Amino acid sequence: MPATSHINMLRHIKGDDAARREVLRAISKTRGHKLKAAKELGIGKTAFYRLIEELGLADQIDKLCEERGFQVGAGRDRGQVDEDTAEAIREGRQKQLGQTG
């Protein structure tokens, strides 16, 4: 028998409202980072996005993140970095190649 995630057990036992609260709690705790929120709930990224869709939470999550000032977007979950980090990476590569900036 496959393992059942915490969120799916909660949804089965207490219903979708309890699951919605748990998803929003995870989003809040991870400051809008959906991959981390999925891990917090014990499910994979694909299952998390499916759950958001099934529970109708996409707009509510966007509103929550906007209200709390969480920096989210398409690039965030894909490993996008800020400009300072990108510059540090470029400098590190130049040093490795023996180049000067």
Secondary structure as UniProt FT lines:
FT   HELIX           6..14
FT   HELIX           16..29
FT   TURN            30..32
FT   HELIX           34..41
FT   HELIX           45..55
FT   HELIX           58..68
FT   TURN            74..75
FT   HELIX           76..78
FT   HELIX           83..96
FT   TURN            97..98
//
